[in-house]
Amino acid sequence: MSENLRVRVLRVAGPGYAGTFQAYQVQCESRMSVLDVLTRIQISQDSTLAFRYSCRAGMCGSCSMRVNGKNSWTCRIPAERFLKTGLTLEPLPNFPV
């Protein structure tokens, strides 16, 4: 069973830019990670969305982002956790965009 997940992503043009939030709606299926949600947005809604990831197994940390205000590995967090509250994604602070 899938449910609609509200996602807000902070889009930043590069260093020195404040950025703006862009909203998306994603069908969230069971066992999807936050990284899976980002990938689905990139493939089906916005090919300009750029983000880092590597192993997808929770070992390297390259997929880390600020998830609802907390620095986290996006590949390890179940997206279902945010069905009621919505999901807000931002780059990690003090890292280049």
A tleap script that builds the chain and sets N, CA, C and O, in Angstrom:
source leaprc.protein.ff14SB
mol = sequence {
  NMET SER GLU ASN LEU ARG VAL ARG VAL LEU
  ARG VAL ALA GLY PRO GLY TYR ALA GLY THR
  PHE GLN ALA TYR GLN VAL GLN CYS GLU SER
  ARG MET SER VAL LEU ASP VAL LEU THR ARG
  ILE GLN ILE SER GLN ASP SER THR LEU ALA
  PHE ARG TYR SER CYS ARG ALA GLY MET CYS
  GLY SER CYS SER MET ARG VAL ASN GLY LYS
  ASN SER TRP THR CYS ARG ILE PRO ALA GLU
  ARG PHE LEU LYS THR GLY LEU THR LEU GLU
  PRO LEU PRO ASN PHE PRO CVAL
}
set mol.1.N position { 0.838 -1.180 0.000 }
set mol.1.CA position { 0.000 0.000 0.000 }
set mol.1.C position { 0.885 1.247 0.000 }
set mol.1.O position { 1.889 1.292 0.711 }
set mol.2.N position { 0.530 2.230 -0.769 }
set mol.2.CA position { 1.326 3.457 -0.813 }
set mol.2.C position { 0.473 4.642 -0.372 }
set mol.2.O position { -0.746 4.662 -0.546 }
set mol.3.N position { 1.154 5.623 0.202 }
set mol.3.CA position { 0.497 6.851 0.653 }
set mol.3.C position { 1.260 8.041 0.099 }
set mol.3.O position { 2.435 7.937 -0.252 }
set mol.4.N position { 0.580 9.161 0.026 }
set mol.4.CA position { 1.184 10.378 -0.500 }
set mol.4.C position { 2.045 11.046 0.570 }
set mol.4.O position { 1.576 11.288 1.682 }
set mol.5.N position { 3.297 11.343 0.240 }
set mol.5.CA position { 4.234 11.995 1.154 }
set mol.5.C position { 4.540 13.394 0.633 }
set mol.5.O position { 4.904 13.569 -0.530 }
set mol.6.N position { 4.388 14.387 1.506 }
set mol.6.CA position { 4.752 15.767 1.164 }
set mol.6.C position { 6.239 15.953 1.444 }
set mol.6.O position { 6.713 15.665 2.543 }
set mol.7.N position { 6.964 16.432 0.450 }
set mol.7.CA position { 8.417 16.612 0.573 }
set mol.7.C position { 8.767 18.049 0.196 }
set mol.7.O position { 8.293 18.573 -0.811 }
set mol.8.N position { 9.605 18.675 1.024 }
set mol.8.CA position { 10.156 20.001 0.714 }
set mol.8.C position { 11.665 19.859 0.667 }
set mol.8.O position { 12.280 19.322 1.588 }
set mol.9.N position { 12.257 20.346 -0.417 }
set mol.9.CA position { 13.707 20.256 -0.600 }
set mol.9.C position { 14.257 21.668 -0.756 }
set mol.9.O position { 13.771 22.447 -1.576 }
set mol.10.N position { 15.276 21.991 0.039 }
set mol.10.CA position { 15.933 23.291 -0.102 }
set mol.10.C position { 16.837 23.234 -1.322 }
set mol.10.O position { 17.792 22.459 -1.363 }
set mol.11.N position { 16.530 24.062 -2.315 }
set mol.11.CA position { 17.315 24.128 -3.544 }
set mol.11.C position { 18.261 25.312 -3.438 }
set mol.11.O position { 17.821 26.446 -3.250 }
set mol.12.N position { 19.552 25.056 -3.556 }
set mol.12.CA position { 20.574 26.096 -3.432 }
set mol.12.C position { 21.393 26.114 -4.712 }
set mol.12.O position { 21.866 25.072 -5.166 }
set mol.13.N position { 21.563 27.293 -5.295 }
set mol.13.CA position { 22.278 27.426 -6.564 }
set mol.13.C position { 23.788 27.299 -6.406 }
set mol.13.O position { 24.487 27.054 -7.389 }
set mol.14.N position { 24.298 27.460 -5.204 }
set mol.14.CA position { 25.737 27.356 -4.972 }
set mol.14.C position { 26.139 28.168 -3.761 }
set mol.14.O position { 25.283 28.739 -3.085 }
set mol.15.N position { 27.432 28.227 -3.478 }
set mol.15.CA position { 27.907 28.982 -2.315 }
set mol.15.C position { 27.462 30.446 -2.376 }
set mol.15.O position { 27.511 31.081 -3.430 }
set mol.16.N position { 27.035 30.959 -1.245 }
set mol.16.CA position { 26.614 32.348 -1.184 }
set mol.16.C position { 25.144 32.578 -1.495 }
set mol.16.O position { 24.656 33.698 -1.348 }
set mol.17.N position { 24.430 31.548 -1.919 }
set mol.17.CA position { 23.011 31.673 -2.217 }
set mol.17.C position { 22.193 31.133 -1.044 }
set mol.17.O position { 22.530 30.093 -0.478 }
set mol.18.N position { 21.124 31.834 -0.681 }
set mol.18.CA position { 20.284 31.407 0.437 }
set mol.18.C position { 19.459 30.176 0.074 }
set mol.18.O position { 19.275 29.293 0.912 }
set mol.19.N position { 18.974 30.103 -1.127 }
set mol.19.CA position { 18.171 28.969 -1.562 }
set mol.19.C position { 16.691 29.162 -1.269 }
set mol.19.O position { 16.301 30.035 -0.494 }
set mol.20.N position { 15.879 28.327 -1.905 }
set mol.20.CA position { 14.433 28.341 -1.697 }
set mol.20.C position { 13.942 26.903 -1.615 }
set mol.20.O position { 14.547 25.990 -2.178 }
set mol.21.N position { 12.836 26.719 -0.907 }
set mol.21.CA position { 12.259 25.383 -0.800 }
set mol.21.C position { 11.370 25.103 -1.998 }
set mol.21.O position { 10.627 25.969 -2.460 }
set mol.22.N position { 11.460 23.875 -2.490 }
set mol.22.CA position { 10.596 23.419 -3.564 }
set mol.22.C position { 9.805 22.231 -3.036 }
set mol.22.O position { 10.361 21.343 -2.390 }
set mol.23.N position { 8.509 22.219 -3.312 }
set mol.23.CA position { 7.622 21.172 -2.800 }
set mol.23.C position { 7.388 20.090 -3.850 }
set mol.23.O position { 7.305 20.362 -5.047 }
set mol.24.N position { 7.284 18.858 -3.364 }
set mol.24.CA position { 6.998 17.697 -4.203 }
set mol.24.C position { 5.994 16.814 -3.474 }
set mol.24.O position { 5.852 16.894 -2.254 }
set mol.25.N position { 5.305 15.977 -4.228 }
set mol.25.CA position { 4.437 14.933 -3.682 }
set mol.25.C position { 4.952 13.615 -4.234 }
set mol.25.O position { 5.176 13.481 -5.437 }
set mol.26.N position { 5.139 12.637 -3.345 }
set mol.26.CA position { 5.691 11.343 -3.753 }
set mol.26.C position { 4.823 10.230 -3.190 }
set mol.26.O position { 4.413 10.282 -2.031 }
set mol.27.N position { 4.544 9.221 -4.009 }
set mol.27.CA position { 3.868 8.031 -3.505 }
set mol.27.C position { 4.884 7.233 -2.697 }
set mol.27.O position { 5.844 6.692 -3.247 }
set mol.28.N position { 4.667 7.166 -1.403 }
set mol.28.CA position { 5.595 6.493 -0.492 }
set mol.28.C position { 5.131 5.057 -0.283 }
set mol.28.O position { 4.041 4.819 0.237 }
set mol.29.N position { 5.942 4.124 -0.681 }
set mol.29.CA position { 5.636 2.710 -0.514 }
set mol.29.C position { 6.371 2.175 0.704 }
set mol.29.O position { 7.353 2.764 1.157 }
set mol.30.N position { 5.892 1.059 1.230 }
set mol.30.CA position { 6.533 0.490 2.416 }
set mol.30.C position { 7.986 0.150 2.106 }
set mol.30.O position { 8.320 -0.268 0.997 }
set mol.31.N position { 8.822 0.334 3.084 }
set mol.31.CA position { 10.248 0.032 3.030 }
set mol.31.C position { 11.060 1.014 2.185 }
set mol.31.O position { 12.234 0.760 1.918 }
set mol.32.N position { 10.468 2.121 1.762 }
set mol.32.CA position { 11.236 3.149 1.049 }
set mol.32.C position { 12.052 3.947 2.052 }
set mol.32.O position { 11.578 4.271 3.141 }
set mol.33.N position { 13.272 4.257 1.675 }
set mol.33.CA position { 14.099 5.143 2.497 }
set mol.33.C position { 13.921 6.579 2.003 }
set mol.33.O position { 13.347 6.816 0.939 }
set mol.34.N position { 14.416 7.521 2.782 }
set mol.34.CA position { 14.399 8.917 2.349 }
set mol.34.C position { 15.212 9.062 1.057 }
set mol.34.O position { 14.835 9.835 0.176 }
set mol.35.N position { 16.316 8.331 0.938 }
set mol.35.CA position { 17.108 8.362 -0.294 }
set mol.35.C position { 16.294 7.844 -1.480 }
set mol.35.O position { 16.403 8.381 -2.583 }
set mol.36.N position { 15.485 6.815 -1.270 }
set mol.36.CA position { 14.606 6.314 -2.331 }
set mol.36.C position { 13.615 7.389 -2.778 }
set mol.36.O position { 13.318 7.513 -3.966 }
set mol.37.N position { 13.111 8.161 -1.822 }
set mol.37.CA position { 12.190 9.254 -2.145 }
set mol.37.C position { 12.890 10.286 -3.030 }
set mol.37.O position { 12.333 10.723 -4.037 }
set mol.38.N position { 14.103 10.672 -2.656 }
set mol.38.CA position { 14.869 11.625 -3.469 }
set mol.38.C position { 15.102 11.089 -4.883 }
set mol.38.O position { 14.955 11.818 -5.864 }
set mol.39.N position { 15.459 9.835 -4.975 }
set mol.39.CA position { 15.706 9.215 -6.281 }
set mol.39.C position { 14.438 9.210 -7.123 }
set mol.39.O position { 14.487 9.476 -8.324 }
set mol.40.N position { 13.309 8.910 -6.503 }
set mol.40.CA position { 12.039 8.898 -7.230 }
set mol.40.C position { 11.694 10.300 -7.744 }
set mol.40.O position { 11.213 10.453 -8.866 }
set mol.41.N position { 11.943 11.315 -6.921 }
set mol.41.CA position { 11.705 12.695 -7.368 }
set mol.41.C position { 12.591 13.010 -8.571 }
set mol.41.O position { 12.123 13.570 -9.562 }
set mol.42.N position { 13.870 12.649 -8.482 }
set mol.42.CA position { 14.819 12.941 -9.559 }
set mol.42.C position { 14.426 12.235 -10.858 }
set mol.42.O position { 14.528 12.823 -11.934 }
set mol.43.N position { 13.990 11.010 -10.769 }
set mol.43.CA position { 13.652 10.229 -11.965 }
set mol.43.C position { 12.317 10.653 -12.574 }
set mol.43.O position { 12.203 10.775 -13.794 }
set mol.44.N position { 11.311 10.877 -11.737 }
set mol.44.CA position { 9.966 11.058 -12.280 }
set mol.44.C position { 9.434 12.491 -12.262 }
set mol.44.O position { 8.456 12.790 -12.948 }
set mol.45.N position { 10.072 13.397 -11.478 }
set mol.45.CA position { 9.502 14.739 -11.376 }
set mol.45.C position { 10.473 15.867 -11.716 }
set mol.45.O position { 10.072 16.865 -12.315 }
set mol.46.N position { 11.741 15.722 -11.341 }
set mol.46.CA position { 12.665 16.852 -11.477 }
set mol.46.C position { 14.085 16.348 -11.712 }
set mol.46.O position { 14.817 16.056 -10.766 }
set mol.47.N position { 14.458 16.253 -12.964 }
set mol.47.CA position { 15.791 15.728 -13.299 }
set mol.47.C position { 16.916 16.679 -12.904 }
set mol.47.O position { 18.085 16.295 -12.945 }
set mol.48.N position { 16.585 17.913 -12.522 }
set mol.48.CA position { 17.623 18.857 -12.096 }
set mol.48.C position { 17.990 18.700 -10.619 }
set mol.48.O position { 18.943 19.324 -10.154 }
set mol.49.N position { 17.254 17.887 -9.888 }
set mol.49.CA position { 17.547 17.674 -8.466 }
set mol.49.C position { 18.857 16.904 -8.335 }
set mol.49.O position { 18.999 15.809 -8.879 }
set mol.50.N position { 19.810 17.481 -7.611 }
set mol.50.CA position { 21.129 16.858 -7.454 }
set mol.50.C position { 21.403 16.604 -5.975 }
set mol.50.O position { 21.113 17.445 -5.125 }
set mol.51.N position { 21.962 15.445 -5.684 }
set mol.51.CA position { 22.314 15.070 -4.320 }
set mol.51.C position { 23.372 13.986 -4.383 }
set mol.51.O position { 23.539 13.321 -5.406 }
set mol.52.N position { 24.087 13.813 -3.276 }
set mol.52.CA position { 25.171 12.829 -3.234 }
set mol.52.C position { 24.707 11.540 -2.570 }
set mol.52.O position { 23.922 11.557 -1.622 }
set mol.53.N position { 25.209 10.423 -3.088 }
set mol.53.CA position { 25.059 9.130 -2.424 }
set mol.53.C position { 26.056 8.173 -3.049 }
set mol.53.O position { 26.590 8.433 -4.128 }
set mol.54.N position { 26.306 7.058 -2.363 }
set mol.54.CA position { 27.259 6.102 -2.909 }
set mol.54.C position { 26.805 4.668 -2.645 }
set mol.54.O position { 26.321 4.000 -3.560 }
set mol.55.N position { 26.950 4.191 -1.431 }
set mol.55.CA position { 26.767 2.762 -1.164 }
set mol.55.C position { 25.310 2.328 -1.004 }
set mol.55.O position { 24.997 1.163 -1.250 }
set mol.56.N position { 24.414 3.224 -0.602 }
set mol.56.CA position { 23.000 2.920 -0.339 }
set mol.56.C position { 22.823 1.869 0.750 }
set mol.56.O position { 21.743 1.293 0.879 }
set mol.57.N position { 23.857 1.613 1.529 }
set mol.57.CA position { 23.804 0.557 2.547 }
set mol.57.C position { 24.075 1.060 3.955 }
set mol.57.O position { 24.219 0.248 4.869 }
set mol.58.N position { 24.149 2.347 4.158 }
set mol.58.CA position { 24.367 2.881 5.496 }
set mol.58.C position { 25.777 2.724 6.006 }
set mol.58.O position { 25.985 2.577 7.210 }
set mol.59.N position { 26.752 2.753 5.113 }
set mol.59.CA position { 28.134 2.574 5.535 }
set mol.59.C position { 29.017 3.786 5.245 }
set mol.59.O position { 29.927 4.074 6.023 }
set mol.60.N position { 28.775 4.493 4.161 }
set mol.60.CA position { 29.732 5.527 3.738 }
set mol.60.C position { 29.382 6.928 4.239 }
set mol.60.O position { 30.285 7.739 4.446 }
set mol.61.N position { 28.113 7.231 4.436 }
set mol.61.CA position { 27.702 8.549 4.905 }
set mol.61.C position { 27.594 9.616 3.834 }
set mol.61.O position { 27.268 10.762 4.145 }
set mol.62.N position { 27.858 9.274 2.578 }
set mol.62.CA position { 27.831 10.311 1.536 }
set mol.62.C position { 26.420 10.833 1.258 }
set mol.62.O position { 26.275 11.907 0.674 }
set mol.63.N position { 25.393 10.113 1.654 }
set mol.63.CA position { 24.009 10.544 1.427 }
set mol.63.C position { 23.475 11.429 2.553 }
set mol.63.O position { 22.291 11.766 2.564 }
set mol.64.N position { 24.322 11.802 3.483 }
set mol.64.CA position { 23.869 12.580 4.643 }
set mol.64.C position { 23.285 13.925 4.239 }
set mol.64.O position { 23.806 14.620 3.367 }
set mol.65.N position { 22.189 14.267 4.899 }
set mol.65.CA position { 21.500 15.546 4.708 }
set mol.65.C position { 20.872 15.927 6.034 }
set mol.65.O position { 20.869 15.146 6.985 }
set mol.66.N position { 20.346 17.123 6.083 }
set mol.66.CA position { 19.548 17.543 7.232 }
set mol.66.C position { 18.113 17.110 6.936 }
set mol.66.O position { 17.486 17.611 6.002 }
set mol.67.N position { 17.600 16.178 7.737 }
set mol.67.CA position { 16.271 15.607 7.553 }
set mol.67.C position { 15.378 16.105 8.688 }
set mol.67.O position { 15.569 15.736 9.847 }
set mol.68.N position { 14.416 16.934 8.349 }
set mol.68.CA position { 13.540 17.549 9.358 }
set mol.68.C position { 14.343 18.127 10.516 }
set mol.68.O position { 13.990 17.954 11.682 }
set mol.69.N position { 15.428 18.816 10.175 }
set mol.69.CA position { 16.227 19.523 11.166 }
set mol.69.C position { 17.309 18.718 11.847 }
set mol.69.O position { 18.020 19.243 12.704 }
set mol.70.N position { 17.452 17.436 11.480 }
set mol.70.CA position { 18.447 16.580 12.124 }
set mol.70.C position { 19.392 16.001 11.068 }
set mol.70.O position { 18.935 15.476 10.052 }
set mol.71.N position { 20.694 16.092 11.297 }
set mol.71.CA position { 21.666 15.529 10.356 }
set mol.71.C position { 21.569 14.006 10.381 }
set mol.71.O position { 21.689 13.391 11.441 }
set mol.72.N position { 21.351 13.398 9.214 }
set mol.72.CA position { 21.098 11.956 9.144 }
set mol.72.C position { 21.558 11.379 7.813 }
set mol.72.O position { 21.732 12.099 6.830 }
set mol.73.N position { 21.750 10.073 7.805 }
set mol.73.CA position { 22.005 9.343 6.565 }
set mol.73.C position { 20.650 9.058 5.929 }
set mol.73.O position { 19.810 8.401 6.544 }
set mol.74.N position { 20.425 9.535 4.721 }
set mol.74.CA position { 19.110 9.371 4.097 }
set mol.74.C position { 18.813 7.926 3.706 }
set mol.74.O position { 17.647 7.551 3.583 }
set mol.75.N position { 19.830 7.123 3.511 }
set mol.75.CA position { 19.605 5.732 3.101 }
set mol.75.C position { 19.115 4.851 4.251 }
set mol.75.O position { 18.619 3.750 4.014 }
set mol.76.N position { 19.248 5.320 5.484 }
set mol.76.CA position { 18.888 4.496 6.643 }
set mol.76.C position { 17.573 4.889 7.292 }
set mol.76.O position { 17.114 4.209 8.210 }
set mol.77.N position { 16.963 5.961 6.842 }
set mol.77.CA position { 15.735 6.439 7.486 }
set mol.77.C position { 14.518 6.014 6.667 }
set mol.77.O position { 14.442 6.313 5.476 }
set mol.78.N position { 13.565 5.319 7.296 }
set mol.78.CA position { 12.337 4.960 6.582 }
set mol.78.C position { 11.504 6.204 6.274 }
set mol.78.O position { 11.238 7.015 7.160 }
set mol.79.N position { 11.104 6.344 5.043 }
set mol.79.CA position { 10.307 7.505 4.634 }
set mol.79.C position { 8.925 7.491 5.281 }
set mol.79.O position { 8.336 8.552 5.486 }
set mol.80.N position { 8.404 6.328 5.601 }
set mol.80.CA position { 7.083 6.207 6.231 }
set mol.80.C position { 6.990 7.020 7.516 }
set mol.80.O position { 5.904 7.455 7.902 }
set mol.81.N position { 8.101 7.220 8.165 }
set mol.81.CA position { 8.149 7.963 9.422 }
set mol.81.C position { 7.602 9.386 9.261 }
set mol.81.O position { 7.179 9.996 10.243 }
set mol.82.N position { 7.607 9.914 8.045 }
set mol.82.CA position { 7.244 11.309 7.807 }
set mol.82.C position { 5.901 11.486 7.101 }
set mol.82.O position { 5.591 12.581 6.633 }
set mol.83.N position { 5.107 10.430 7.018 }
set mol.83.CA position { 3.824 10.525 6.318 }
set mol.83.C position { 2.896 11.558 6.951 }
set mol.83.O position { 2.197 12.272 6.232 }
set mol.84.N position { 2.876 11.652 8.259 }
set mol.84.CA position { 1.973 12.595 8.931 }
set mol.84.C position { 2.553 14.000 9.000 }
set mol.84.O position { 1.817 14.978 8.872 }
set mol.85.N position { 3.847 14.114 9.198 }
set mol.85.CA position { 4.467 15.426 9.410 }
set mol.85.C position { 4.980 16.070 8.134 }
set mol.85.O position { 5.139 17.290 8.079 }
set mol.86.N position { 5.239 15.274 7.113 }
set mol.86.CA position { 5.910 15.766 5.918 }
set mol.86.C position { 7.416 15.666 6.101 }
set mol.86.O position { 7.901 15.465 7.214 }
set mol.87.N position { 8.142 15.806 5.025 }
set mol.87.CA position { 9.589 15.610 5.007 }
set mol.87.C position { 10.255 16.873 4.472 }
set mol.87.O position { 9.925 17.344 3.384 }
set mol.88.N position { 11.197 17.419 5.246 }
set mol.88.CA position { 11.957 18.591 4.821 }
set mol.88.C position { 13.426 18.210 4.722 }
set mol.88.O position { 14.008 17.717 5.689 }
set mol.89.N position { 14.025 18.435 3.564 }
set mol.89.CA position { 15.415 18.055 3.310 }
set mol.89.C position { 16.246 19.284 2.973 }
set mol.89.O position { 15.848 20.125 2.168 }
set mol.90.N position { 17.422 19.368 3.616 }
set mol.90.CA position { 18.347 20.479 3.395 }
set mol.90.C position { 19.769 19.935 3.326 }
set mol.90.O position { 20.043 18.864 3.869 }
set mol.91.N position { 20.674 20.650 2.672 }
set mol.91.CA position { 22.082 20.242 2.698 }
set mol.91.C position { 22.620 20.319 4.126 }
set mol.91.O position { 22.100 21.062 4.958 }
set mol.92.N position { 23.657 19.549 4.391 }
set mol.92.CA position { 24.308 19.642 5.692 }
set mol.92.C position { 24.912 21.030 5.863 }
set mol.92.O position { 25.419 21.613 4.904 }
set mol.93.N position { 24.861 21.560 7.081 }
set mol.93.CA position { 25.489 22.867 7.299 }
set mol.93.C position { 27.008 22.761 7.161 }
set mol.93.O position { 27.599 21.726 7.467 }
set mol.94.N position { 27.619 23.826 6.706 }
set mol.94.CA position { 29.080 23.928 6.584 }
set mol.94.C position { 29.695 22.994 5.542 }
set mol.94.O position { 30.900 22.746 5.572 }
set mol.95.N position { 28.887 22.477 4.627 }
set mol.95.CA position { 29.403 21.675 3.521 }
set mol.95.C position { 29.094 22.404 2.218 }
set mol.95.O position { 28.046 23.039 2.105 }
set mol.96.N position { 29.981 22.325 1.236 }
set mol.96.CA position { 29.716 23.016 -0.034 }
set mol.96.C position { 28.537 22.401 -0.776 }
set mol.96.O position { 28.295 21.196 -0.708 }
set mol.97.N position { 27.815 23.255 -1.482 }
set mol.97.CA position { 26.668 22.792 -2.277 }
set mol.97.C position { 27.058 22.823 -3.737 }
set mol.97.O position { 26.251 22.475 -4.599 }
savepdb mol mol.pdb
quit
